[in-house]
Amino acid sequence: MRDRIEIPAPADFHVHLRQGPMCSLVTPHIRAGGICLAYVMPNLTPPITTTERALEYKTELEVIDPNVEYLMSLYLSPSITPEEIKRAYKAGIVGVKSYPKGVTTNSDGGIESYEIYYPVFQAMEEVGMVLNLHGEIPSDAENNIHVFNAEEKFLSHLESLHARFPKLRIVLEHATTSAAIECVKRLGDTVACTITPHHLVLTVDDWAGQSFNYCKPVAKTPADRISLQRVILEGNNKFFLGSDSAPHPIIRKSTAKPYEPCAAGIYTSPILLPLVAHILESFGALERMPDFVSTFGRRFYKKENTQVTVVLRREQLVIPNFLNKDEQNVVPFWAGKYLNWVVDI
């Protein structure tokens, strides 16, 4: 039994750091959770749609915690032009995130059709930026589209985009289904996929009636969960960590109204590396840990490993029931439970 794991510069390629007081609370949790590099999502209010605003946000994060490398992204919207893409690339912005309209937090300004963005995608392909896809289509009762098939119904869009822009690096974010895993495996080397730790352990039975396990996309069936675990066990380099760690105030997670659901999102940043190690070990994939949380993602994003090494030590860790600062508070995933690993600081 291993008692120690050394990981070169762990990276989380999908994280939400919010804004204002909530940002001040959660940003220091990135490094506390063992992560050196964070790819930051742009779905703020208003969304980040310009190079200038992305750089301002990056500066805000660096003031809070300068010990993390922040990769920034833009929110795909009609205001983004090929010229803006070129400016963003020169400024070091890594990618553009696409949200289908209305499917997740702050996605009301999301896309309804990809065709109008083809010039933007062509510019991204030319300069080498990444397109990040929230892989669901909006629910539509008349066409029998719902949270359980929204991801699978989206996959034809991924295939079409890859066929039209074969050199464009595309990441299907937070896969939850066997269909998504198999689709990404079939497509070319410019298509990759992030997997969250919570989707490696949750199924529908865990979030139905339990708001703190509710996220978008929702966890699916035990068979889907096995597919996610298996692709990590296989060591397929197209699949790597993107936590989709998404903090919400406790009141937004714990309450719903007749016409307003509770907030969708699971918060894992402060315990991320110990959580991933605990989960991977549970299905025999602990040896895949360095590749899953560092090597594969960094290689796809062309972000070389730094000289930093993070060490995990086998020791019991009690997950706090909540975390707070001033008037802000969040509940981490698996609050009150035990993990078998800690970050050796």
Secondary structure, DSSP 8 states (H G I E B T S, - for coil): ---EEEEES-EEEEE---SHHHHHHHTHHHHHTT-SEEEE----SS---SHHHHHHHHHHHHHH-TTSEEE-EEE--TT--HHHHHHHHHTT--EEEE-BTTSSTT-TT-BS-SGGGHHHHHHHHHHT-EEEEE-----BGGGTB-TTTHHHHHHHHHHHHHHH-TTSEEEEES--SHHHHHHHHHS-TTEEEEE-SGGGT--HHHHTT-GGG--SS----HHHHHHHHHHHHHT-TTEEE---B----HHHHH--BTTB-----B--GGGHHHHHHHHHHHTT-GGGHHIIIIIHHHHHHT----S-EEEEEEEEEE--S-EEETTEEE--TTTT-EEEEEE--
